[in-house]
Amino acid sequence: MKNDKGNNFLIIKYVMVLIFSILILVSFIFLIASKYIEYKEKKDYEFLADYIGNNEEQGVFTDSSQAKAQDKSEKILKLEELNNQYKDVVAWLEIPGTNINYPVVQSNDNIYYLDHTYKKTYSTRGSIFLDKDVSFEKTSDNFLIYGHRSKSGAMFEGLLKYENEGFYQEHKIINFSTLKEDTEYEILAVFRSKVYNKSDTNVFKYYFFVNAENENEYNDFVSNSKKASLYDTGVNASYGEQLLTLSTCAYHTEDGRFVIVAKKIKY
């Protein structure tokens, strides 16, 4: 009887060791697969950024030899090529001094691109995407853009550099290109916020502002942004000036957000 108990114990022990080893192996495989996917995504975005940024005439996404007779920049022509293949790609965002140099997508909800790339493949890092209510046709007052943060430095991780006023002083400009125009925006506010409960009142719910119903609503958004700002940029905006808002997660509080608001530069 004692031998039987001993043998049973050894069998259970070996089974437990085997199960534990399998779990470790599976976890390792998932980790390697995740890192490989992350690497492939990184290379893909680097290729796109290099292509969009270089002045080459050769099309990549279509056999396009669109003449420069059109009054469009090389960047817009290439963005159009990308949009021809991936219809949800509607803009390009670049912030010098950071790794942010990405296509901007838009769908009919604010959920899908939380975990999908511009190619519509699954990704825990998601995409940089415009709020569903933003319109280029009617030209919304505020181009509201969301993105995850990643420990690898991808997506909107670089926004957090703006917590440092010194970094802001050296990098005040954001480049934003649509299918219509290449534009530059100057930052007017940098602040921490959160997603509030529906019942919360007298709080600044910046994420609801896309189209101003009137001048007061526009001015309130700008004023509240500047009041919340971590430092004074000395930049303001007047009713009618195009705004750009970038939003990502922050961990200073539950459901925290880190936000940058900028206005279009007129030349």
Contacts in CASP RR format, 6 or more apart in sequence:
PFRMAT RR
TARGET T0000
AUTHOR 0000-0000-0000
METHOD contacts of the structure
MODEL  1
MKNDKGNNFLIIKYVMVLIFSILILVSFIFLIASKYIEYKEKKDYEFLAD
YIGNNEEQGVFTDSSQAKAQDKSEKILKLEELNNQYKDVVAWLEIPGTNI
NYPVVQSNDNIYYLDHTYKKTYSTRGSIFLDKDVSFEKTSDNFLIYGHRS
KSGAMFEGLLKYENEGFYQEHKIINFSTLKEDTEYEILAVFRSKVYNKSD
TNVFKYYFFVNAENENEYNDFVSNSKKASLYDTGVNASYGEQLLTLSTCA
YHTEDGRFVIVAKKIKY
34 124 0 8 1.000
37 123 0 8 1.000
38 125 0 8 1.000
38 152 0 8 1.000
38 154 0 8 1.000
41 117 0 8 1.000
41 123 0 8 1.000
41 125 0 8 1.000
41 154 0 8 1.000
42 152 0 8 1.000
42 154 0 8 1.000
44 117 0 8 1.000
45 101 0 8 1.000
45 102 0 8 1.000
45 154 0 8 1.000
48 82 0 8 1.000
48 102 0 8 1.000
48 103 0 8 1.000
49 94 0 8 1.000
49 101 0 8 1.000
49 102 0 8 1.000
51 60 0 8 1.000
51 78 0 8 1.000
52 75 0 8 1.000
52 78 0 8 1.000
52 79 0 8 1.000
52 82 0 8 1.000
52 92 0 8 1.000
53 75 0 8 1.000
53 78 0 8 1.000
55 74 0 8 1.000
56 74 0 8 1.000
57 65 0 8 1.000
57 74 0 8 1.000
59 65 0 8 1.000
59 78 0 8 1.000
59 81 0 8 1.000
60 78 0 8 1.000
60 81 0 8 1.000
61 81 0 8 1.000
61 82 0 8 1.000
61 84 0 8 1.000
61 85 0 8 1.000
62 81 0 8 1.000
62 84 0 8 1.000
62 85 0 8 1.000
64 77 0 8 1.000
64 80 0 8 1.000
64 81 0 8 1.000
66 77 0 8 1.000
66 80 0 8 1.000
68 74 0 8 1.000
70 77 0 8 1.000
72 80 0 8 1.000
73 182 0 8 1.000
75 92 0 8 1.000
75 177 0 8 1.000
75 182 0 8 1.000
76 177 0 8 1.000
76 178 0 8 1.000
76 179 0 8 1.000
76 180 0 8 1.000
76 181 0 8 1.000
76 182 0 8 1.000
79 89 0 8 1.000
79 91 0 8 1.000
79 92 0 8 1.000
79 177 0 8 1.000
79 178 0 8 1.000
79 179 0 8 1.000
80 179 0 8 1.000
82 89 0 8 1.000
82 103 0 8 1.000
83 89 0 8 1.000
83 90 0 8 1.000
83 179 0 8 1.000
86 103 0 8 1.000
86 105 0 8 1.000
86 118 0 8 1.000
86 119 0 8 1.000
86 120 0 8 1.000
88 105 0 8 1.000
88 106 0 8 1.000
88 107 0 8 1.000
88 113 0 8 1.000
88 118 0 8 1.000
88 120 0 8 1.000
89 103 0 8 1.000
89 104 0 8 1.000
89 105 0 8 1.000
89 118 0 8 1.000
90 104 0 8 1.000
90 105 0 8 1.000
90 106 0 8 1.000
90 130 0 8 1.000
90 136 0 8 1.000
90 178 0 8 1.000
90 179 0 8 1.000
91 103 0 8 1.000
91 104 0 8 1.000
91 130 0 8 1.000
91 143 0 8 1.000
91 176 0 8 1.000
91 177 0 8 1.000
91 178 0 8 1.000
91 179 0 8 1.000
92 102 0 8 1.000
92 103 0 8 1.000
92 104 0 8 1.000
92 175 0 8 1.000
92 176 0 8 1.000
92 177 0 8 1.000
93 100 0 8 1.000
93 101 0 8 1.000
93 102 0 8 1.000
93 104 0 8 1.000
93 128 0 8 1.000
93 145 0 8 1.000
93 174 0 8 1.000
93 175 0 8 1.000
93 176 0 8 1.000
93 246 0 8 1.000
94 100 0 8 1.000
94 101 0 8 1.000
94 102 0 8 1.000
94 174 0 8 1.000
94 175 0 8 1.000
94 176 0 8 1.000
95 101 0 8 1.000
95 158 0 8 1.000
95 159 0 8 1.000
95 171 0 8 1.000
95 174 0 8 1.000
95 175 0 8 1.000
96 171 0 8 1.000
96 173 0 8 1.000
96 175 0 8 1.000
97 161 0 8 1.000
97 171 0 8 1.000
98 158 0 8 1.000
98 159 0 8 1.000
98 161 0 8 1.000
98 171 0 8 1.000
99 153 0 8 1.000
99 154 0 8 1.000
99 157 0 8 1.000
99 158 0 8 1.000
100 128 0 8 1.000
100 155 0 8 1.000
100 156 0 8 1.000
100 158 0 8 1.000
100 159 0 8 1.000
102 127 0 8 1.000
102 128 0 8 1.000
102 155 0 8 1.000
103 118 0 8 1.000
103 127 0 8 1.000
103 128 0 8 1.000
104 128 0 8 1.000
104 129 0 8 1.000
104 130 0 8 1.000
104 145 0 8 1.000
105 113 0 8 1.000
105 118 0 8 1.000
105 127 0 8 1.000
105 128 0 8 1.000
105 129 0 8 1.000
105 130 0 8 1.000
106 129 0 8 1.000
106 130 0 8 1.000
106 131 0 8 1.000
106 132 0 8 1.000
106 134 0 8 1.000
107 113 0 8 1.000
107 129 0 8 1.000
107 132 0 8 1.000
108 132 0 8 1.000
109 132 0 8 1.000
110 129 0 8 1.000
110 131 0 8 1.000
110 132 0 8 1.000
110 146 0 8 1.000
113 126 0 8 1.000
113 127 0 8 1.000
113 129 0 8 1.000
114 126 0 8 1.000
114 148 0 8 1.000
115 122 0 8 1.000
115 123 0 8 1.000
115 124 0 8 1.000
115 126 0 8 1.000
116 122 0 8 1.000
116 123 0 8 1.000
116 126 0 8 1.000
116 127 0 8 1.000
117 123 0 8 1.000
117 126 0 8 1.000
117 127 0 8 1.000
118 127 0 8 1.000
125 148 0 8 1.000
125 150 0 8 1.000
125 154 0 8 1.000
125 155 0 8 1.000
126 147 0 8 1.000
126 148 0 8 1.000
126 155 0 8 1.000
127 147 0 8 1.000
127 155 0 8 1.000
128 145 0 8 1.000
128 146 0 8 1.000
128 147 0 8 1.000
128 155 0 8 1.000
128 156 0 8 1.000
129 145 0 8 1.000
129 146 0 8 1.000
129 147 0 8 1.000
130 143 0 8 1.000
130 144 0 8 1.000
130 145 0 8 1.000
131 144 0 8 1.000
131 145 0 8 1.000
131 146 0 8 1.000
131 207 0 8 1.000
131 210 0 8 1.000
133 140 0 8 1.000
133 144 0 8 1.000
133 210 0 8 1.000
133 211 0 8 1.000
134 140 0 8 1.000
134 142 0 8 1.000
134 143 0 8 1.000
134 144 0 8 1.000
134 210 0 8 1.000
135 211 0 8 1.000
136 178 0 8 1.000
136 179 0 8 1.000
136 180 0 8 1.000
138 211 0 8 1.000
139 242 0 8 1.000
140 210 0 8 1.000
140 211 0 8 1.000
141 209 0 8 1.000
141 210 0 8 1.000
141 211 0 8 1.000
141 212 0 8 1.000
141 218 0 8 1.000
141 240 0 8 1.000
141 242 0 8 1.000
141 243 0 8 1.000
142 209 0 8 1.000
142 210 0 8 1.000
142 211 0 8 1.000
142 212 0 8 1.000
142 221 0 8 1.000
142 243 0 8 1.000
142 244 0 8 1.000
142 245 0 8 1.000
143 176 0 8 1.000
143 242 0 8 1.000
143 243 0 8 1.000
143 244 0 8 1.000
143 245 0 8 1.000
144 207 0 8 1.000
144 209 0 8 1.000
144 210 0 8 1.000
144 245 0 8 1.000
144 247 0 8 1.000
145 244 0 8 1.000
145 245 0 8 1.000
145 246 0 8 1.000
145 247 0 8 1.000
146 247 0 8 1.000
146 248 0 8 1.000
147 155 0 8 1.000
147 156 0 8 1.000
147 246 0 8 1.000
147 247 0 8 1.000
147 248 0 8 1.000
148 155 0 8 1.000
148 156 0 8 1.000
148 248 0 8 1.000
148 249 0 8 1.000
149 155 0 8 1.000
149 156 0 8 1.000
149 157 0 8 1.000
149 158 0 8 1.000
149 159 0 8 1.000
149 160 0 8 1.000
149 248 0 8 1.000
149 249 0 8 1.000
150 157 0 8 1.000
151 157 0 8 1.000
155 248 0 8 1.000
156 246 0 8 1.000
156 248 0 8 1.000
157 248 0 8 1.000
159 246 0 8 1.000
159 248 0 8 1.000
159 258 0 8 1.000
159 260 0 8 1.000
160 248 0 8 1.000
160 250 0 8 1.000
160 258 0 8 1.000
161 167 0 8 1.000
161 171 0 8 1.000
162 168 0 8 1.000
162 171 0 8 1.000
162 187 0 8 1.000
162 190 0 8 1.000
162 260 0 8 1.000
163 190 0 8 1.000
163 230 0 8 1.000
163 258 0 8 1.000
165 230 0 8 1.000
165 231 0 8 1.000
168 187 0 8 1.000
168 190 0 8 1.000
168 231 0 8 1.000
168 233 0 8 1.000
172 186 0 8 1.000
172 187 0 8 1.000
172 233 0 8 1.000
173 184 0 8 1.000
173 185 0 8 1.000
173 186 0 8 1.000
173 187 0 8 1.000
173 265 0 8 1.000
174 184 0 8 1.000
174 185 0 8 1.000
174 186 0 8 1.000
174 187 0 8 1.000
174 244 0 8 1.000
174 246 0 8 1.000
174 260 0 8 1.000
174 262 0 8 1.000
175 182 0 8 1.000
175 183 0 8 1.000
175 184 0 8 1.000
175 185 0 8 1.000
176 183 0 8 1.000
176 184 0 8 1.000
176 185 0 8 1.000
176 244 0 8 1.000
177 183 0 8 1.000
183 242 0 8 1.000
183 264 0 8 1.000
183 265 0 8 1.000
184 264 0 8 1.000
184 265 0 8 1.000
185 242 0 8 1.000
185 244 0 8 1.000
185 262 0 8 1.000
185 263 0 8 1.000
185 264 0 8 1.000
185 265 0 8 1.000
186 235 0 8 1.000
186 262 0 8 1.000
186 263 0 8 1.000
186 265 0 8 1.000
187 233 0 8 1.000
187 235 0 8 1.000
187 260 0 8 1.000
187 261 0 8 1.000
187 262 0 8 1.000
188 222 0 8 1.000
188 225 0 8 1.000
188 226 0 8 1.000
188 229 0 8 1.000
188 233 0 8 1.000
188 234 0 8 1.000
188 235 0 8 1.000
188 236 0 8 1.000
188 237 0 8 1.000
188 261 0 8 1.000
188 262 0 8 1.000
188 263 0 8 1.000
189 225 0 8 1.000
189 226 0 8 1.000
189 228 0 8 1.000
189 229 0 8 1.000
189 233 0 8 1.000
189 259 0 8 1.000
189 260 0 8 1.000
189 261 0 8 1.000
190 229 0 8 1.000
190 230 0 8 1.000
190 231 0 8 1.000
190 233 0 8 1.000
190 259 0 8 1.000
190 260 0 8 1.000
190 261 0 8 1.000
191 225 0 8 1.000
191 228 0 8 1.000
191 229 0 8 1.000
191 230 0 8 1.000
191 258 0 8 1.000
191 259 0 8 1.000
191 261 0 8 1.000
192 228 0 8 1.000
192 230 0 8 1.000
192 250 0 8 1.000
192 252 0 8 1.000
192 253 0 8 1.000
192 256 0 8 1.000
192 257 0 8 1.000
192 258 0 8 1.000
192 259 0 8 1.000
193 204 0 8 1.000
193 206 0 8 1.000
193 228 0 8 1.000
193 250 0 8 1.000
193 256 0 8 1.000
193 257 0 8 1.000
193 258 0 8 1.000
193 259 0 8 1.000
194 253 0 8 1.000
194 254 0 8 1.000
194 255 0 8 1.000
194 256 0 8 1.000
194 257 0 8 1.000
195 207 0 8 1.000
195 255 0 8 1.000
195 256 0 8 1.000
195 257 0 8 1.000
196 203 0 8 1.000
196 205 0 8 1.000
204 224 0 8 1.000
204 225 0 8 1.000
204 228 0 8 1.000
206 221 0 8 1.000
206 224 0 8 1.000
206 225 0 8 1.000
206 245 0 8 1.000
206 247 0 8 1.000
206 259 0 8 1.000
206 261 0 8 1.000
207 247 0 8 1.000
207 257 0 8 1.000
209 217 0 8 1.000
209 221 0 8 1.000
209 245 0 8 1.000
212 218 0 8 1.000
212 221 0 8 1.000
212 239 0 8 1.000
215 239 0 8 1.000
218 239 0 8 1.000
218 240 0 8 1.000
219 239 0 8 1.000
221 243 0 8 1.000
222 236 0 8 1.000
222 237 0 8 1.000
222 243 0 8 1.000
222 261 0 8 1.000
225 259 0 8 1.000
225 261 0 8 1.000
226 232 0 8 1.000
226 233 0 8 1.000
226 236 0 8 1.000
235 263 0 8 1.000
237 243 0 8 1.000
237 263 0 8 1.000
241 263 0 8 1.000
241 264 0 8 1.000
241 266 0 8 1.000
242 263 0 8 1.000
242 264 0 8 1.000
243 261 0 8 1.000
243 262 0 8 1.000
243 263 0 8 1.000
243 264 0 8 1.000
244 261 0 8 1.000
244 262 0 8 1.000
244 263 0 8 1.000
244 264 0 8 1.000
245 259 0 8 1.000
245 260 0 8 1.000
245 261 0 8 1.000
245 262 0 8 1.000
246 259 0 8 1.000
246 260 0 8 1.000
246 262 0 8 1.000
247 257 0 8 1.000
247 258 0 8 1.000
247 259 0 8 1.000
248 257 0 8 1.000
248 258 0 8 1.000
249 256 0 8 1.000
249 257 0 8 1.000
249 258 0 8 1.000
250 256 0 8 1.000
250 257 0 8 1.000
250 258 0 8 1.000
END
